[in-house]
Amino acid sequence: MRTILFAAALSALSFGAQAGDVAAGKAKAGVCAGCHGVNGISSVPMYPNLAGQHAQYIVKQLKAFKSGERKDPVMAGMVAPLSDADMENLAAYYESLK
Amino acid sequence: MRTILFAAALSALSFGAQAGDVAAGKAKAGVCAGCHGVNGISSVPMYPNLAGQHAQYIVKQLKAFKSGERKDPVMAGMVAPLSDADMENLAAYYESLK
């Protein structure tokens, strides 16, 4: 019984860590569209497409830009005001695009 | 006339810089499939999908992993043996996937 409760708690935690809000992410994504495209398909080949990308990977990169682990002068400025929840919402939004 | 020749030369140069060989890239991509999926769609959400990604962005990231500008212990090992031509071929292959 203890094992089952523990497994359920773990599952809830990991769901919580991944579940971004697509609509909230879309609302925050306006500034991203300049380089990554209105629908997550970038028209500038130097910048990555984000449409359909894994949310977990996007969150990891946003956090890496914020911590300075991954360096990019433009992205450093972009992520500075983002909370963890903002990042999860943006990632959920881009993952939801085709 | 001089301007036209110069423009043509520039155009040829920039084409040369981007044009990877899809078939050669596919032949090199076997080891990438472990994490990025057989068709460039990763089954592990921590790793990015590469299918349809811009070749220019992929080349830029591969070079950044090789130079150490972008740090990742797995990718550092993966890119170590790659030439610039290998990177362009891999990038052309992944860009060609849906």
N, CA and C atoms of all chains as a GROMACS GRO file, in nm:
protein
  588
    1MET      N    1   0.084  -0.121   0.000
    1MET     CA    2   0.000   0.000   0.000
    1MET      C    3   0.087   0.126   0.000
    2ARG      N    4   0.190   0.120   0.085
    2ARG     CA    5   0.280   0.235   0.090
    2ARG      C    6   0.347   0.255  -0.048
    3THR      N    7   0.378   0.142  -0.110
    3THR     CA    8   0.443   0.149  -0.241
    3THR      C    9   0.352   0.212  -0.345
    4ILE      N   10   0.224   0.175  -0.338
    4ILE     CA   11   0.129   0.228  -0.435
    4ILE      C   12   0.113   0.380  -0.417
    5LEU      N   13   0.100   0.421  -0.292
    5LEU     CA   14   0.087   0.566  -0.266
    5LEU      C   15   0.210   0.640  -0.314
    6PHE      N   16   0.326   0.581  -0.288
    6PHE     CA   17   0.450   0.645  -0.328
    6PHE      C   18   0.457   0.659  -0.480
    7ALA      N   19   0.417   0.552  -0.549
    7ALA     CA   20   0.419   0.554  -0.696
    7ALA      C   21   0.321   0.659  -0.747
    8ALA      N   22   0.205   0.669  -0.684
    8ALA     CA   23   0.106   0.768  -0.727
    8ALA      C   24   0.158   0.910  -0.705
    9ALA      N   25   0.225   0.930  -0.592
    9ALA     CA   26   0.280   1.063  -0.564
    9ALA      C   27   0.388   1.099  -0.665
   10LEU      N   28   0.474   1.004  -0.696
   10LEU     CA   29   0.580   1.026  -0.794
   10LEU      C   30   0.521   1.062  -0.929
   11SER      N   31   0.417   0.988  -0.966
   11SER     CA   32   0.354   1.009  -1.095
   11SER      C   33   0.293   1.148  -1.102
   12ALA      N   34   0.227   1.190  -0.991
   12ALA     CA   35   0.167   1.324  -0.987
   12ALA      C   36   0.274   1.430  -0.997
   13LEU      N   37   0.386   1.406  -0.928
   13LEU     CA   38   0.496   1.502  -0.932
   13LEU      C   39   0.551   1.517  -1.072
   14SER      N   40   0.574   1.404  -1.139
   14SER     CA   41   0.637   1.415  -1.270
   14SER      C   42   0.538   1.472  -1.371
   15PHE      N   43   0.409   1.446  -1.350
   15PHE     CA   44   0.310   1.509  -1.438
   15PHE      C   45   0.312   1.660  -1.417
   16GLY      N   46   0.313   1.700  -1.288
   16GLY     CA   47   0.316   1.842  -1.256
   16GLY      C   48   0.437   1.913  -1.316
   17ALA      N   49   0.550   1.845  -1.318
   17ALA     CA   50   0.671   1.908  -1.368
   17ALA      C   51   0.664   1.931  -1.519
   18GLN      N   52   0.582   1.852  -1.589
   18GLN     CA   53   0.580   1.862  -1.735
   18GLN      C   54   0.461   1.939  -1.790
   19ALA      N   55   0.354   1.951  -1.709
   19ALA     CA   56   0.229   1.997  -1.768
   19ALA      C   57   0.225   2.148  -1.780
   20GLY      N   58   0.259   2.199  -1.896
   20GLY     CA   59   0.245   2.341  -1.922
   20GLY      C   60   0.107   2.372  -1.977
   21ASP      N   61   0.072   2.499  -1.972
   21ASP     CA   62  -0.059   2.545  -2.019
   21ASP      C   63  -0.041   2.605  -2.159
   22VAL      N   64  -0.098   2.537  -2.258
   22VAL     CA   65  -0.078   2.575  -2.398
   22VAL      C   66  -0.127   2.718  -2.424
   23ALA      N   67  -0.245   2.751  -2.372
   23ALA     CA   68  -0.300   2.885  -2.398
   23ALA      C   69  -0.214   2.994  -2.334
   24ALA      N   70  -0.167   2.968  -2.212
   24ALA     CA   71  -0.080   3.066  -2.145
   24ALA      C   72   0.053   3.078  -2.221
   25GLY      N   73   0.100   2.968  -2.273
   25GLY     CA   74   0.224   2.971  -2.351
   25GLY      C   75   0.207   3.050  -2.478
   26LYS      N   76   0.094   3.030  -2.545
   26LYS     CA   77   0.068   3.104  -2.668
   26LYS      C   78   0.066   3.255  -2.641
   27ALA      N   79   0.006   3.292  -2.528
   27ALA     CA   80  -0.003   3.434  -2.492
   27ALA      C   81   0.134   3.496  -2.468
   28LYS      N   82   0.228   3.413  -2.425
   28LYS     CA   83   0.364   3.462  -2.396
   28LYS      C   84   0.456   3.456  -2.518
   29ALA      N   85   0.410   3.390  -2.625
   29ALA     CA   86   0.500   3.355  -2.735
   29ALA      C   87   0.516   3.464  -2.840
   30GLY      N   88   0.446   3.575  -2.822
   30GLY     CA   89   0.451   3.681  -2.923
   30GLY      C   90   0.593   3.723  -2.958
   31VAL      N   91   0.673   3.743  -2.856
   31VAL     CA   92   0.808   3.794  -2.878
   31VAL      C   93   0.897   3.687  -2.943
   32CYS      N   94   0.864   3.560  -2.919
   32CYS     CA   95   0.943   3.450  -2.976
   32CYS      C   96   0.925   3.443  -3.129
   33ALA      N   97   0.805   3.486  -3.173
   33ALA     CA   98   0.769   3.471  -3.315
   33ALA      C   99   0.861   3.548  -3.408
   34GLY      N  100   0.922   3.654  -3.356
   34GLY     CA  101   1.013   3.734  -3.438
   34GLY      C  102   1.122   3.649  -3.502
   35CYS      N  103   1.177   3.558  -3.428
   35CYS     CA  104   1.283   3.471  -3.482
   35CYS      C  105   1.234   3.329  -3.510
   36HIS      N  106   1.142   3.277  -3.429
   36HIS     CA  107   1.104   3.136  -3.442
   36HIS      C  108   0.977   3.116  -3.524
   37GLY      N  109   0.921   3.226  -3.576
   37GLY     CA  110   0.804   3.215  -3.665
   37GLY      C  111   0.673   3.216  -3.588
   38VAL      N  112   0.570   3.265  -3.653
   38VAL     CA  113   0.438   3.278  -3.588
   38VAL      C  114   0.385   3.140  -3.547
   39ASN      N  115   0.413   3.039  -3.627
   39ASN     CA  116   0.366   2.904  -3.595
   39ASN      C  117   0.480   2.811  -3.556
   40GLY      N  118   0.589   2.870  -3.509
   40GLY     CA  119   0.702   2.788  -3.465
   40GLY      C  120   0.788   2.737  -3.577
   41ILE      N  121   0.762   2.786  -3.700
   41ILE     CA  122   0.846   2.752  -3.815
   41ILE      C  123   0.921   2.879  -3.853
   42SER      N  124   1.050   2.876  -3.827
   42SER     CA  125   1.133   2.994  -3.848
   42SER      C  126   1.159   3.017  -3.996
   43SER      N  127   1.148   3.145  -4.037
   43SER     CA  128   1.179   3.174  -4.178
   43SER      C  129   1.327   3.207  -4.195
   44VAL      N  130   1.400   3.215  -4.086
   44VAL     CA  131   1.544   3.242  -4.091
   44VAL      C  132   1.617   3.113  -4.056
   45PRO      N  133   1.692   3.055  -4.151
   45PRO     CA  134   1.745   2.920  -4.129
   45PRO      C  135   1.847   2.910  -4.016
   46MET      N  136   1.894   3.023  -3.967
   46MET     CA  137   1.988   3.021  -3.855
   46MET      C  138   1.915   2.991  -3.724
   47TYR      N  139   1.784   3.015  -3.721
   47TYR     CA  140   1.707   2.996  -3.599
   47TYR      C  141   1.625   2.868  -3.607
   48PRO      N  142   1.617   2.793  -3.498
   48PRO     CA  143   1.549   2.664  -3.502
   48PRO      C  144   1.397   2.676  -3.512
   49ASN      N  145   1.338   2.583  -3.587
   49ASN     CA  146   1.195   2.559  -3.577
   49ASN      C  147   1.167   2.505  -3.438
   50LEU      N  148   1.054   2.544  -3.381
   50LEU     CA  149   1.014   2.492  -3.249
   50LEU      C  150   0.885   2.410  -3.256
   51ALA      N  151   0.812   2.423  -3.364
   51ALA     CA  152   0.684   2.352  -3.376
   51ALA      C  153   0.706   2.202  -3.363
   52GLY      N  154   0.633   2.141  -3.271
   52GLY     CA  155   0.640   1.996  -3.254
   52GLY      C  156   0.761   1.948  -3.175
   53GLN      N  157   0.843   2.041  -3.131
   53GLN     CA  158   0.961   2.000  -3.053
   53GLN      C  159   0.914   1.949  -2.914
   54HIS      N  160   0.989   1.857  -2.858
   54HIS     CA  161   0.954   1.805  -2.725
   54HIS      C  162   0.956   1.917  -2.621
   55ALA      N  163   0.848   1.927  -2.542
   55ALA     CA  164   0.840   2.030  -2.438
   55ALA      C  165   0.954   2.018  -2.339
   56GLN      N  166   0.986   1.895  -2.302
   56GLN     CA  167   1.091   1.875  -2.201
   56GLN      C  168   1.226   1.929  -2.250
   57TYR      N  169   1.253   1.909  -2.378
   57TYR     CA  170   1.378   1.961  -2.436
   57TYR      C  171   1.375   2.114  -2.438
   58ILE      N  172   1.262   2.173  -2.474
   58ILE     CA  173   1.253   2.320  -2.478
   58ILE      C  174   1.275   2.378  -2.339
   59VAL      N  175   1.209   2.320  -2.239
   59VAL     CA  176   1.227   2.370  -2.101
   59VAL      C  177   1.374   2.361  -2.060
   60LYS      N  178   1.436   2.248  -2.093
   60LYS     CA  179   1.577   2.229  -2.056
   60LYS      C  180   1.665   2.339  -2.120
   61GLN      N  181   1.638   2.371  -2.246
   61GLN     CA  182   1.720   2.473  -2.313
   61GLN      C  183   1.691   2.612  -2.258
   62LEU      N  184   1.564   2.642  -2.230
   62LEU     CA  185   1.531   2.775  -2.174
   62LEU      C  186   1.602   2.793  -2.040
   63LYS      N  187   1.601   2.688  -1.958
   63LYS     CA  188   1.669   2.696  -1.828
   63LYS      C  189   1.820   2.710  -1.846
   64ALA      N  190   1.874   2.641  -1.948
   64ALA     CA  191   2.018   2.650  -1.974
   64ALA      C  192   2.056   2.791  -2.020
   65PHE      N  193   1.969   2.853  -2.101
   65PHE     CA  194   1.996   2.992  -2.141
   65PHE      C  195   1.991   3.084  -2.020
   66LYS      N  196   1.896   3.059  -1.930
   66LYS     CA  197   1.881   3.147  -1.813
   66LYS      C  198   1.998   3.130  -1.716
   67SER      N  199   2.045   3.007  -1.699
   67SER     CA  200   2.156   2.983  -1.605
   67SER      C  201   2.291   3.023  -1.666
   68GLY      N  202   2.292   3.041  -1.799
   68GLY     CA  203   2.419   3.072  -1.866
   68GLY      C  204   2.494   2.947  -1.909
   69GLU      N  205   2.437   2.829  -1.878
   69GLU     CA  206   2.502   2.704  -1.920
   69GLU      C  207   2.507   2.697  -2.073
   70ARG      N  208   2.398   2.742  -2.138
   70ARG     CA  209   2.398   2.756  -2.284
   70ARG      C  210   2.399   2.904  -2.315
   71LYS      N  211   2.497   2.947  -2.394
   71LYS     CA  212   2.517   3.090  -2.413
   71LYS      C  213   2.465   3.137  -2.549
   72ASP      N  214   2.381   3.238  -2.544
   72ASP     CA  215   2.338   3.306  -2.666
   72ASP      C  216   2.290   3.444  -2.623
   73PRO      N  217   2.352   3.548  -2.680
   73PRO     CA  218   2.320   3.682  -2.631
   73PRO      C  219   2.173   3.720  -2.648
   74VAL      N  220   2.111   3.677  -2.757
   74VAL     CA  221   1.969   3.710  -2.776
   74VAL      C  222   1.884   3.631  -2.678
   75MET      N  223   1.904   3.501  -2.672
   75MET     CA  224   1.820   3.418  -2.585
   75MET      C  225   1.840   3.452  -2.436
   76ALA      N  226   1.961   3.492  -2.399
   76ALA     CA  227   1.984   3.530  -2.260
   76ALA      C  228   1.889   3.643  -2.219
   77GLY      N  229   1.873   3.740  -2.308
   77GLY     CA  230   1.782   3.850  -2.278
   77GLY      C  231   1.636   3.807  -2.279
   78MET      N  232   1.606   3.714  -2.370
   78MET     CA  233   1.466   3.670  -2.383
   78MET      C  234   1.419   3.592  -2.259
   79VAL      N  235   1.506   3.509  -2.205
   79VAL     CA  236   1.462   3.421  -2.096
   79VAL      C  237   1.470   3.488  -1.959
   80ALA      N  238   1.543   3.599  -1.952
   80ALA     CA  239   1.564   3.662  -1.821
   80ALA      C  240   1.434   3.684  -1.743
   81PRO      N  241   1.327   3.732  -1.807
   81PRO     CA  242   1.206   3.756  -1.727
   81PRO      C  243   1.116   3.633  -1.711
   82LEU      N  244   1.156   3.519  -1.763
   82LEU     CA  245   1.065   3.402  -1.760
   82LEU      C  246   1.077   3.323  -1.630
   83SER      N  247   0.962   3.289  -1.574
   83SER     CA  248   0.958   3.198  -1.459
   83SER      C  249   0.961   3.054  -1.511
   84ASP      N  250   0.979   2.959  -1.419
   84ASP     CA  251   0.973   2.818  -1.458
   84ASP      C  252   0.838   2.786  -1.521
   85ALA      N  253   0.732   2.842  -1.465
   85ALA     CA  254   0.598   2.815  -1.519
   85ALA      C  255   0.585   2.872  -1.660
   86ASP      N  256   0.638   2.993  -1.682
   86ASP     CA  257   0.636   3.052  -1.817
   86ASP      C  258   0.705   2.957  -1.916
   87MET      N  259   0.819   2.904  -1.875
   87MET     CA  260   0.896   2.815  -1.964
   87MET      C  261   0.815   2.689  -1.997
   88GLU      N  262   0.750   2.634  -1.895
   88GLU     CA  263   0.670   2.513  -1.918
   88GLU      C  264   0.551   2.542  -2.008
   89ASN      N  265   0.492   2.660  -1.993
   89ASN     CA  266   0.379   2.697  -2.078
   89ASN      C  267   0.423   2.718  -2.223
   90LEU      N  268   0.534   2.790  -2.241
   90LEU     CA  269   0.586   2.812  -2.376
   90LEU      C  270   0.620   2.678  -2.442
   91ALA      N  271   0.682   2.590  -2.365
   91ALA     CA  272   0.722   2.460  -2.420
   91ALA      C  273   0.600   2.378  -2.459
   92ALA      N  274   0.496   2.382  -2.375
   92ALA     CA  275   0.373   2.308  -2.407
   92ALA      C  276   0.309   2.364  -2.534
   93TYR      N  277   0.313   2.497  -2.547
   93TYR     CA  278   0.256   2.560  -2.667
   93TYR      C  279   0.332   2.515  -2.793
   94TYR      N  280   0.464   2.522  -2.791
   94TYR     CA  281   0.538   2.486  -2.912
   94TYR      C  282   0.528   2.337  -2.943
   95GLU      N  283   0.525   2.255  -2.838
   95GLU     CA  284   0.509   2.110  -2.862
   95GLU      C  285   0.373   2.082  -2.928
   96SER      N  286   0.274   2.166  -2.898
   96SER     CA  287   0.138   2.141  -2.949
   96SER      C  288   0.125   2.177  -3.097
   97LEU      N  289   0.221   2.255  -3.150
   97LEU     CA  290   0.213   2.297  -3.291
   97LEU      C  291   0.265   2.185  -3.382
   98LYS      N  292   0.216   2.188  -3.503
   98LYS     CA  293   0.260   2.083  -3.599
   98LYS      C  294   0.392   2.122  -3.667
   99MET      N  295   2.874   4.496  -6.498
   99MET     CA  296   2.916   4.358  -6.528
   99MET      C  297   2.996   4.300  -6.411
  100ARG      N  298   3.086   4.383  -6.362
  100ARG     CA  299   3.166   4.337  -6.248
  100ARG      C  300   3.072   4.302  -6.129
  101THR      N  301   2.971   4.386  -6.113
  101THR     CA  302   2.877   4.364  -6.002
  101THR      C  303   2.803   4.232  -6.018
  102ILE      N  304   2.764   4.205  -6.144
  102ILE     CA  305   2.689   4.081  -6.170
  102ILE      C  306   2.777   3.959  -6.141
  103LEU      N  307   2.901   3.965  -6.189
  103LEU     CA  308   2.993   3.853  -6.164
  103LEU      C  309   3.014   3.833  -6.014
  104PHE      N  310   3.030   3.944  -5.944
  104PHE     CA  311   3.054   3.938  -5.801
  104PHE      C  312   2.933   3.876  -5.730
  105ALA      N  313   2.814   3.918  -5.773
  105ALA     CA  314   2.691   3.864  -5.713
  105ALA      C  315   2.680   3.714  -5.740
  106ALA      N  316   2.717   3.675  -5.863
  106ALA     CA  317   2.709   3.533  -5.898
  106ALA      C  318   2.808   3.452  -5.814
  107ALA      N  319   2.927   3.509  -5.795
  107ALA     CA  320   3.029   3.440  -5.716
  107ALA      C  321   2.982   3.425  -5.571
  108LEU      N  322   2.927   3.532  -5.518
  108LEU     CA  323   2.876   3.529  -5.380
  108LEU      C  324   2.767   3.423  -5.366
  109SER      N  325   2.679   3.421  -5.464
  109SER     CA  326   2.568   3.327  -5.462
  109SER      C  327   2.620   3.184  -5.465
  110ALA      N  328   2.720   3.159  -5.550
  110ALA     CA  329   2.778   3.025  -5.560
  110ALA      C  330   2.843   2.988  -5.427
  111LEU      N  331   2.912   3.084  -5.368
  111LEU     CA  332   2.978   3.060  -5.240
  111LEU      C  333   2.875   3.023  -5.134
  112SER      N  334   2.768   3.102  -5.126
  112SER     CA  335   2.674   3.077  -5.016
  112SER      C  336   2.600   2.946  -5.042
  113PHE      N  337   2.577   2.911  -5.167
  113PHE     CA  338   2.516   2.781  -5.197
  113PHE      C  339   2.610   2.670  -5.150
  114GLY      N  340   2.738   2.685  -5.185
  114GLY     CA  341   2.838   2.584  -5.147
  114GLY      C  342   2.844   2.564  -4.997
  115ALA      N  343   2.827   2.672  -4.924
  115ALA     CA  344   2.839   2.663  -4.779
  115ALA      C  345   2.723   2.587  -4.716
  116GLN      N  346   2.610   2.584  -4.783
  116GLN     CA  347   2.492   2.521  -4.725
  116GLN      C  348   2.463   2.382  -4.778
  117ALA      N  349   2.517   2.351  -4.897
  117ALA     CA  350   2.468   2.233  -4.967
  117ALA      C  351   2.530   2.106  -4.913
  118GLY      N  352   2.459   2.036  -4.825
  118GLY     CA  353   2.504   1.907  -4.779
  118GLY      C  354   2.448   1.797  -4.867
  119ASP      N  355   2.506   1.680  -4.855
  119ASP     CA  356   2.465   1.564  -4.935
  119ASP      C  357   2.374   1.477  -4.847
  120VAL      N  358   2.246   1.471  -4.884
  120VAL     CA  359   2.147   1.401  -4.802
  120VAL      C  360   2.183   1.253  -4.786
  121ALA      N  361   2.223   1.188  -4.895
  121ALA     CA  362   2.253   1.045  -4.888
  121ALA      C  363   2.375   1.019  -4.799
  122ALA      N  364   2.476   1.104  -4.813
  122ALA     CA  365   2.595   1.088  -4.728
  122ALA      C  366   2.559   1.114  -4.582
  123GLY      N  367   2.471   1.210  -4.559
  123GLY     CA  368   2.427   1.239  -4.422
  123GLY      C  369   2.354   1.122  -4.362
  124LYS      N  370   2.265   1.062  -4.442
  124LYS     CA  371   2.189   0.946  -4.394
  124LYS      C  372   2.284   0.833  -4.354
  125ALA      N  373   2.387   0.814  -4.434
  125ALA     CA  374   2.484   0.708  -4.407
  125ALA      C  375   2.559   0.730  -4.276
  126LYS      N  376   2.576   0.856  -4.239
  126LYS     CA  377   2.648   0.891  -4.114
  126LYS      C  378   2.555   0.895  -3.993
  127ALA      N  379   2.423   0.891  -4.016
  127ALA     CA  380   2.328   0.924  -3.910
  127ALA      C  381   2.292   0.807  -3.819
  128GLY      N  382   2.347   0.689  -3.848
  128GLY     CA  383   2.309   0.571  -3.769
  128GLY      C  384   2.326   0.592  -3.620
  129VAL      N  385   2.439   0.646  -3.581
  129VAL     CA  386   2.468   0.662  -3.440
  129VAL      C  387   2.378   0.768  -3.375
  130CYS      N  388   2.332   0.864  -3.456
  130CYS     CA  389   2.244   0.972  -3.403
  130CYS      C  390   2.107   0.917  -3.365
  131ALA      N  391   2.067   0.810  -3.438
  131ALA     CA  392   1.931   0.757  -3.422
  131ALA      C  393   1.905   0.705  -3.282
  132GLY      N  394   2.011   0.665  -3.212
  132GLY     CA  395   1.994   0.614  -3.076
  132GLY      C  396   1.919   0.712  -2.987
  133CYS      N  397   1.950   0.840  -3.001
  133CYS     CA  398   1.881   0.941  -2.920
  133CYS      C  399   1.780   1.024  -2.999
  134HIS      N  400   1.810   1.050  -3.127
  134HIS     CA  401   1.724   1.142  -3.203
  134HIS      C  402   1.622   1.071  -3.290
  135GLY      N  403   1.618   0.936  -3.279
  135GLY     CA  404   1.516   0.860  -3.351
  135GLY      C  405   1.560   0.825  -3.492
  136VAL      N  406   1.507   0.713  -3.541
  136VAL     CA  407   1.545   0.663  -3.673
  136VAL      C  408   1.506   0.763  -3.782
  137ASN      N  409   1.392   0.831  -3.763
  137ASN     CA  410   1.349   0.930  -3.862
  137ASN      C  411   1.360   1.073  -3.809
  138GLY      N  412   1.448   1.093  -3.712
  138GLY     CA  413   1.468   1.229  -3.661
  138GLY      C  414   1.362   1.272  -3.562
  139ILE      N  415   1.276   1.176  -3.522
  139ILE     CA  416   1.176   1.203  -3.418
  139ILE      C  417   1.217   1.123  -3.296
  140SER      N  418   1.260   1.195  -3.194
  140SER     CA  419   1.313   1.131  -3.075
  140SER      C  420   1.202   1.073  -2.990
  141SER      N  421   1.223   0.951  -2.941
  141SER     CA  422   1.122   0.893  -2.851
  141SER      C  423   1.150   0.930  -2.706
  142VAL      N  424   1.261   0.996  -2.682
  142VAL     CA  425   1.296   1.040  -2.546
  142VAL      C  426   1.279   1.192  -2.542
  143PRO      N  427   1.181   1.241  -2.460
  143PRO     CA  428   1.147   1.383  -2.469
  143PRO      C  429   1.257   1.480  -2.427
  144MET      N  430   1.363   1.425  -2.365
  144MET     CA  431   1.474   1.511  -2.326
  144MET      C  432   1.560   1.548  -2.448
  145TYR      N  433   1.549   1.465  -2.553
  145TYR     CA  434   1.634   1.487  -2.672
  145TYR      C  435   1.551   1.550  -2.783
  146PRO      N  436   1.608   1.645  -2.855
  146PRO     CA  437   1.529   1.715  -2.957
  146PRO      C  438   1.501   1.631  -3.082
  147ASN      N  439   1.381   1.653  -3.136
  147ASN     CA  440   1.353   1.607  -3.272
  147ASN      C  441   1.442   1.686  -3.367
  148LEU      N  442   1.489   1.620  -3.472
  148LEU     CA  443   1.571   1.689  -3.571
  148LEU      C  444   1.504   1.693  -3.708
  149ALA      N  445   1.402   1.611  -3.728
  149ALA     CA  446   1.335   1.604  -3.859
  149ALA      C  447   1.280   1.741  -3.897
  150GLY      N  448   1.318   1.788  -4.014
  150GLY     CA  449   1.266   1.914  -4.065
  150GLY      C  450   1.332   2.037  -4.005
  151GLN      N  451   1.429   2.016  -3.918
  151GLN     CA  452   1.499   2.132  -3.859
  151GLN      C  453   1.585   2.197  -3.968
  152HIS      N  454   1.605   2.328  -3.956
  152HIS     CA  455   1.688   2.399  -4.054
  152HIS      C  456   1.832   2.345  -4.052
  153ALA      N  457   1.884   2.314  -4.170
  153ALA     CA  458   2.021   2.261  -4.181
  153ALA      C  459   2.122   2.361  -4.123
  154GLN      N  460   2.100   2.488  -4.151
  154GLN     CA  461   2.197   2.589  -4.106
  154GLN      C  462   2.205   2.591  -3.952
  155TYR      N  463   2.090   2.576  -3.889
  155TYR     CA  464   2.088   2.572  -3.741
  155TYR      C  465   2.158   2.446  -3.691
  156ILE      N  466   2.133   2.334  -3.754
  156ILE     CA  467   2.197   2.208  -3.710
  156ILE      C  468   2.349   2.219  -3.723
  157VAL      N  469   2.396   2.271  -3.836
  157VAL     CA  470   2.542   2.285  -3.855
  157VAL      C  471   2.599   2.376  -3.746
  158LYS      N  472   2.530   2.485  -3.720
  158LYS     CA  473   2.577   2.581  -3.617
  158LYS      C  474   2.590   2.512  -3.480
  159GLN      N  475   2.492   2.429  -3.446
  159GLN     CA  476   2.497   2.362  -3.316
  159GLN      C  477   2.605   2.256  -3.312
  160LEU      N  478   2.620   2.179  -3.423
  160LEU     CA  479   2.724   2.076  -3.425
  160LEU      C  480   2.863   2.140  -3.408
  161LYS      N  481   2.881   2.255  -3.476
  161LYS     CA  482   3.010   2.324  -3.462
  161LYS      C  483   3.028   2.377  -3.320
  162ALA      N  484   2.920   2.424  -3.260
  162ALA     CA  485   2.928   2.476  -3.122
  162ALA      C  486   2.962   2.364  -3.023
  163PHE      N  487   2.905   2.244  -3.048
  163PHE     CA  488   2.941   2.130  -2.961
  163PHE      C  489   3.088   2.095  -2.980
  164LYS      N  490   3.135   2.101  -3.105
  164LYS     CA  491   3.274   2.063  -3.130
  164LYS      C  492   3.371   2.164  -3.069
  165SER      N  493   3.337   2.292  -3.077
  165SER     CA  494   3.427   2.396  -3.024
  165SER      C  495   3.418   2.406  -2.872
  166GLY      N  496   3.312   2.346  -2.816
  166GLY     CA  497   3.292   2.359  -2.671
  166GLY      C  498   3.210   2.481  -2.634
  167GLU      N  499   3.171   2.561  -2.733
  167GLU     CA  500   3.088   2.678  -2.704
  167GLU      C  501   2.954   2.633  -2.645
  168ARG      N  502   2.898   2.523  -2.700
  168ARG     CA  503   2.778   2.462  -2.640
  168ARG      C  504   2.823   2.331  -2.577
  169LYS      N  505   2.791   2.316  -2.451
  169LYS     CA  506   2.846   2.203  -2.376
  169LYS      C  507   2.743   2.093  -2.355
  170ASP      N  508   2.779   1.974  -2.394
  170ASP     CA  509   2.698   1.856  -2.364
  170ASP      C  510   2.792   1.738  -2.373
  171PRO      N  511   2.803   1.661  -2.264
  171PRO     CA  512   2.903   1.554  -2.262
  171PRO      C  513   2.880   1.448  -2.370
  172VAL      N  514   2.753   1.417  -2.398
  172VAL     CA  515   2.727   1.316  -2.502
  172VAL      C  516   2.760   1.373  -2.639
  173MET      N  517   2.706   1.491  -2.669
  173MET     CA  518   2.727   1.548  -2.802
  173MET      C  519   2.873   1.582  -2.828
  174ALA      N  520   2.946   1.618  -2.724
  174ALA     CA  521   3.089   1.646  -2.742
  174ALA      C  522   3.160   1.525  -2.800
  175GLY      N  523   3.127   1.407  -2.747
  175GLY     CA  524   3.187   1.285  -2.799
  175GLY      C  525   3.140   1.252  -2.940
  176MET      N  526   3.013   1.279  -2.965
  176MET     CA  527   2.956   1.246  -3.096
  176MET      C  528   3.017   1.328  -3.209
  177VAL      N  529   3.041   1.457  -3.183
  177VAL     CA  530   3.085   1.545  -3.291
  177VAL      C  531   3.236   1.541  -3.311
  178ALA      N  532   3.308   1.488  -3.213
  178ALA     CA  533   3.455   1.493  -3.220
  178ALA      C  534   3.510   1.441  -3.354
  179PRO      N  535   3.456   1.329  -3.407
  179PRO     CA  536   3.515   1.280  -3.532
  179PRO      C  537   3.456   1.344  -3.659
  180LEU      N  538   3.363   1.436  -3.646
  180LEU     CA  539   3.294   1.489  -3.764
  180LEU      C  540   3.371   1.605  -3.830
  181SER      N  541   3.384   1.596  -3.963
  181SER     CA  542   3.438   1.708  -4.040
  181SER      C  543   3.326   1.808  -4.067
  182ASP      N  544   3.364   1.925  -4.118
  182ASP     CA  545   3.263   2.024  -4.157
  182ASP      C  546   3.169   1.965  -4.262
  183ALA      N  547   3.224   1.888  -4.355
  183ALA     CA  548   3.140   1.828  -4.460
  183ALA      C  549   3.044   1.727  -4.400
  184ASP      N  550   3.091   1.646  -4.304
  184ASP     CA  551   3.001   1.552  -4.236
  184ASP      C  552   2.884   1.627  -4.172
  185MET      N  553   2.916   1.738  -4.106
  185MET     CA  554   2.810   1.815  -4.038
  185MET      C  555   2.709   1.868  -4.138
  186GLU      N  556   2.758   1.917  -4.253
  186GLU     CA  557   2.666   1.969  -4.354
  186GLU      C  558   2.580   1.857  -4.413
  187ASN      N  559   2.640   1.740  -4.429
  187ASN     CA  560   2.563   1.627  -4.483
  187ASN      C  561   2.456   1.581  -4.384
  188LEU      N  562   2.495   1.568  -4.258
  188LEU     CA  563   2.397   1.529  -4.154
  188LEU      C  564   2.283   1.631  -4.147
  189ALA      N  565   2.319   1.757  -4.153
  189ALA     CA  566   2.219   1.864  -4.142
  189ALA      C  567   2.123   1.858  -4.261
  190ALA      N  568   2.179   1.834  -4.380
  190ALA     CA  569   2.094   1.826  -4.501
  190ALA      C  570   2.000   1.707  -4.490
  191TYR      N  571   2.050   1.596  -4.436
  191TYR     CA  572   1.967   1.476  -4.419
  191TYR      C  573   1.851   1.505  -4.324
  192TYR      N  574   1.881   1.561  -4.207
  192TYR     CA  575   1.773   1.586  -4.110
  192TYR      C  576   1.675   1.692  -4.160
  193GLU      N  577   1.725   1.793  -4.229
  193GLU     CA  578   1.633   1.893  -4.285
  193GLU      C  579   1.539   1.830  -4.386
  194SER      N  580   1.587   1.726  -4.454
  194SER     CA  581   1.506   1.665  -4.560
  194SER      C  582   1.393   1.578  -4.504
  195LEU      N  583   1.401   1.542  -4.376
  195LEU     CA  584   1.298   1.456  -4.316
  195LEU      C  585   1.176   1.538  -4.276
  196LYS      N  586   1.063   1.472  -4.273
  196LYS     CA  587   0.939   1.543  -4.236
  196LYS      C  588   0.922   1.549  -4.085
   0.00000   0.00000   0.00000
